[in-house]
Amino acid sequence: MNQFICFFLWALLASGASAQASRKYFNDKQAPEGRKDLEVIQSSLQEALPRARAATVCVALDEGSGSGVIVSPDGLILTAAHVSAGVGKKVTVVMEDGTELKAVTLGLMAETDAAMIQIIEKGSYPFVEIDRAETARLGDWVFALGHSGGFDKERGSVVRLGRLVRIANSTFQSDCTLIGGDSGGPLFDMNGKLIGIHSRVGAQLQLNMHVPMSQFITNWEGMLKKEFIGEGPFAERPKKGSGFLGLATEPRKEGGLRVTKVGEKSPAQEAGIEAGDVILKLNATKLENREQMQALLKEMAKGDEITLETTRRGKAKIHTFNLGAR
């Protein structure tokens, strides 16, 4: 037999044997049969939990918060698309010890609720291993982590133990108890490998949906490239021209635009812009007239980050903020 084929078969068998050897015996029981089984489940959780909790983060949003989990030492985070809130958005992630880090959203899958976030501050971060071999089986014991209700340093991330009650191509369902704030958080097998990301929190606390790792792996490169993949209920594709700034201007002979009015509670007002300010540049583009500014805004969508360079009584200032919705 060809040596390459022999080696391939050996590697395949070895991989299968390794996966079988690491599979916890209690997964194949309908229910724990006694104290020993319960103690083994408990010890498995205790062994896997420290590393899993260290890598689980809170994702701070404009309204509320979600969760995510770090999967590489350079700070790549997997989360849910409805948590990341779009592509190329600046967000803050909070580590288990309360450390706040700057991050940016990468790509997402609108149909299945998968997304990536990248920490942009240099460092080496705690991370978890992904179950790339798709070893999860119906009935397996699992545990869920998430920052339920938001970040709480004294409490930390919350752990819930449960079992897989349904497995489909693009969805896992577990009976772990999840609530708001857990969305985007990790679902682990009892070896501490990441098998899913929390997506939909059910009306009944014990019925929750998770995005399996296969959905992330299939679209890994596209999400790394900040692609908005598919059409679906979990993320809205940005619509050009939907961004709202909230100010009125008039041209100046000297160049730039003088602000004549700022809308109440508008993005411009919240960014600190006042009537009388002079806008010199929008996203580094020098402004000569209102039509030029309007043309630039028509290419932007709600939520997009904008930078205005202004002067106020001769003092230069830079305002960076996000456009609102019309």
C-alpha positions in Angstrom: 0.0 0.0 0.0 1.2 3.5 -0.8 3.1 4.9 2.2 1.2 8.2 2.1 -2.1 6.4 2.3 -0.9 4.3 5.1 0.2 7.4 7.0 -3.1 9.1 6.3 -5.1 6.2 7.6 -2.9 5.9 10.7 -3.3 9.7 11.4 -7.0 9.4 11.0 -7.3 6.4 13.3 -5.0 8.1 15.8 -7.1 11.2 15.8 -10.3 9.3 16.3 -8.7 7.3 19.1 -7.5 10.5 20.8 -10.9 12.1 20.6 -12.5 8.9 22.0 -10.0 8.7 24.8 -10.6 12.3 25.9 -14.4 11.9 25.8 -15.9 11.9 29.3 -17.6 8.7 30.1 -20.6 10.4 31.8 -21.6 12.0 28.5 -22.9 8.5 27.4 -25.1 8.0 30.4 -28.7 9.0 30.4 -28.2 10.5 33.9 -25.6 10.4 36.6 -25.9 7.0 38.4 -24.5 8.0 41.8 -22.2 10.2 43.8 -19.1 9.2 41.9 -20.6 10.4 38.5 -21.5 13.7 40.1 -18.1 14.1 41.6 -16.4 13.4 38.2 -18.6 16.0 36.5 -17.8 18.5 39.3 -14.0 17.9 39.0 -14.1 18.2 35.2 -15.8 21.5 35.5 -13.4 22.7 38.2 -10.4 21.8 36.0 -11.7 23.5 32.9 -13.2 26.6 34.5 -10.2 28.8 35.4 -8.8 29.0 31.8 -12.3 29.4 30.4 -13.2 32.3 32.7 -9.9 34.1 32.1 -10.7 34.2 28.4 -14.4 35.2 28.7 -15.0 38.9 28.2 -17.7 41.5 28.6 -18.4 43.5 25.4 -19.6 47.0 26.4 -22.3 48.4 24.0 -24.0 51.8 23.8 -27.0 50.2 25.4 -26.4 47.2 27.6 -23.7 44.7 27.1 -22.9 41.3 25.7 -20.2 38.7 26.1 -17.4 37.0 24.0 -14.4 34.7 24.3 -10.8 35.1 23.3 -9.5 32.3 21.0 -5.9 33.5 20.2 -3.1 35.0 22.2 -3.2 38.2 20.2 -6.8 38.9 21.3 -9.2 37.5 18.6 -12.7 37.3 20.1 -15.6 35.2 18.9 -19.1 36.6 19.8 -22.6 36.9 18.3 -23.4 39.2 15.3 -26.1 40.9 17.2 -23.6 41.8 19.9 -20.8 43.1 17.6 -23.4 45.5 16.1 -21.7 45.8 12.7 -18.3 45.8 10.9 -15.4 48.1 11.7 -17.0 49.5 14.9 -14.9 50.5 17.9 -15.9 48.7 21.1 -14.6 48.2 24.6 -14.1 44.7 26.0 -13.7 44.0 29.7 -11.5 41.2 31.0 -12.3 39.1 34.1 -10.2 41.3 36.3 -11.9 44.5 35.2 -9.2 45.6 32.7 -10.8 47.6 29.8 -9.3 47.2 26.3 -10.0 48.9 23.0 -11.2 46.6 20.3 -12.7 46.7 16.8 -15.5 44.5 15.3 -14.4 42.4 12.3 -16.7 40.4 10.0 -20.0 38.8 10.8 -22.6 36.3 9.5 -26.0 37.9 9.5 -28.0 34.6 9.1 -26.4 32.5 11.8 -25.4 35.2 14.3 -21.6 34.7 14.3 -19.1 37.5 14.6 -15.5 38.4 15.4 -13.9 41.2 17.4 -10.2 42.0 17.6 -8.5 43.6 20.6 -6.3 46.4 19.1 -4.1 46.9 22.2 -0.9 44.9 21.9 -0.5 42.1 24.5 -0.6 38.4 25.1 -4.1 37.4 26.2 -5.6 34.2 27.8 -7.4 32.2 25.3 -9.3 28.9 24.9 -9.0 26.1 22.4 -11.7 25.6 19.7 -13.3 22.2 19.1 -12.4 22.0 15.4 -13.1 18.3 15.3 -16.8 18.8 16.0 -16.8 16.2 18.8 -20.0 17.4 20.5 -22.8 14.9 20.6 -26.5 15.0 21.6 -26.9 14.7 25.4 -23.3 15.8 26.2 -22.7 17.7 29.4 -21.6 21.3 28.7 -21.1 24.5 30.6 -21.9 28.1 29.6 -20.1 31.3 30.6 -21.2 34.9 30.2 -21.4 38.3 32.0 -25.1 38.0 32.9 -26.8 41.4 33.2 -23.4 43.1 32.6 -19.9 43.1 34.1 -19.6 42.6 37.8 -16.0 42.5 39.1 -16.9 40.9 42.4 -19.0 38.2 40.8 -17.1 37.7 37.6 -18.5 35.7 34.7 -21.4 33.3 35.6 -21.1 29.6 35.0 -24.1 27.4 34.2 -24.0 23.6 33.8 -26.3 21.7 31.4 -26.6 19.3 28.4 -27.0 19.6 24.7 -30.7 18.9 23.9 -30.6 19.5 20.2 -28.0 19.6 17.4 -28.6 21.0 13.9 -26.3 22.1 11.1 -26.2 25.8 12.2 -27.6 25.6 15.8 -27.0 23.9 19.1 -29.6 24.0 21.8 -28.8 23.5 25.5 -30.7 23.6 28.7 -28.1 25.9 30.3 -29.8 28.9 32.1 -29.0 32.1 30.2 -30.2 35.7 30.5 -29.5 39.1 29.0 -25.9 40.0 28.8 -24.9 36.3 28.2 -25.4 36.7 24.4 -22.1 36.2 22.5 -20.6 34.2 25.4 -19.0 30.8 25.1 -20.4 27.2 25.4 -17.8 24.6 26.4 -17.6 20.8 26.5 -16.4 19.3 29.7 -12.8 19.2 28.4 -12.9 23.0 28.3 -13.0 23.2 24.5 -15.1 25.9 22.9 -18.1 24.3 21.0 -20.5 27.2 20.5 -21.4 30.9 21.0 -24.6 31.9 22.7 -27.1 33.4 20.2 -30.7 33.4 21.3 -31.8 33.5 24.9 -35.1 31.6 25.1 -38.4 32.7 26.6 -37.8 29.8 29.0 -34.4 30.3 30.6 -33.4 26.6 30.0 -34.0 26.7 26.2 -31.2 28.5 24.5 -29.6 28.5 21.1 -25.9 28.6 20.3 -23.8 29.0 17.1 -21.6 25.9 16.7 -17.9 26.3 15.9 -18.5 24.8 12.4 -20.2 28.1 11.3 -17.2 30.1 12.4 -14.6 27.8 10.9 -16.4 27.7 7.5 -16.4 31.5 7.2 -13.2 32.2 9.2 -11.3 34.0 6.5 -14.2 36.2 5.4 -14.8 37.4 8.9 -11.1 38.1 9.5 -11.3 40.3 6.4 -14.2 42.3 7.9 -16.8 40.9 5.5 -20.5 41.3 6.1 -21.7 37.8 5.1 -25.3 37.0 4.2 -28.6 38.6 4.9 -30.5 37.8 8.0 -32.2 38.8 11.2 -29.1 39.2 13.4 -27.4 42.1 11.8 -28.5 44.9 9.5 -26.3 45.7 6.5 -25.3 49.4 6.6 -27.3 51.7 4.3 -25.4 54.6 2.8 -26.9 58.0 3.6 -28.6 56.8 6.7 -26.2 58.6 9.1 -27.4 61.6 11.0 -25.1 64.4 12.1 -27.5 67.0 13.5 -26.1 70.4 12.6 -26.5 73.2 10.1 -23.7 75.2 8.5 -22.9 78.1 6.2 -19.8 78.6 4.0 -16.9 80.9 4.9 -14.8 83.0 2.5 -11.7 81.8 4.4 -12.7 78.2 3.8 -14.4 75.7 6.0 -18.0 75.7 7.3 -19.4 77.7 10.2 -21.8 75.9 12.4 -25.1 77.9 12.6 -27.2 75.5 14.6 -26.8 72.2 16.5 -29.7 69.9 17.0 -30.9 69.1 20.6 -29.5 65.7 21.7 -28.0 65.2 18.3 -24.7 63.3 17.8 -23.0 66.6 17.0 -24.2 68.1 20.3 -23.2 65.1 22.3 -19.8 65.3 20.7 -19.4 68.8 22.1 -19.9 70.8 18.9 -21.4 74.3 19.3 -22.9 77.0 17.1 -20.1 79.3 16.0 -17.5 76.5 15.6 -15.8 76.2 12.3 -15.5 72.8 10.6 -12.3 72.6 8.6 -12.1 68.9 7.8 -14.4 65.8 7.7 -12.5 62.5 8.0 -9.3 64.4 6.9 -11.0 65.8 3.8 -10.7 69.6 3.7 -14.2 71.2 3.4 -14.9 74.1 1.0 -18.7 74.1 0.8 -21.9 72.4 2.2 -22.4 70.3 -0.9 -19.0 68.7 -0.4 -19.9 67.8 3.2 -23.3 66.4 2.2 -21.7 64.2 -0.5 -19.3 62.7 2.0 -22.1 62.0 4.5 -24.2 60.3 1.8 -21.5 57.6 1.6 -21.8 56.9 5.3 -24.3 55.0 7.4 -25.7 55.2 10.9 -23.2 54.1 13.4 -20.2 55.0 11.3 -17.4 56.8 13.0 -16.7 60.3 11.9 -14.0 62.8 12.7 -14.5 66.5 12.5 -11.6 69.0 12.8 -12.8 72.3 14.1 -11.7 75.6 15.5 -13.4 77.6 18.3 -12.2 81.1 18.8 -8.9 80.2 17.2 -8.4 77.0 19.1 -8.2 73.7 17.2 -10.2 70.7 18.3 -10.9 67.2 17.0 -14.2 65.5 17.6 -14.5 61.8 16.9 -18.0 60.2 17.3 -20.6 58.0 15.6 -23.3 59.1 13.4 -26.9 58.6 14.6 -29.9 57.4 12.7 -32.1 59.6 10.6 
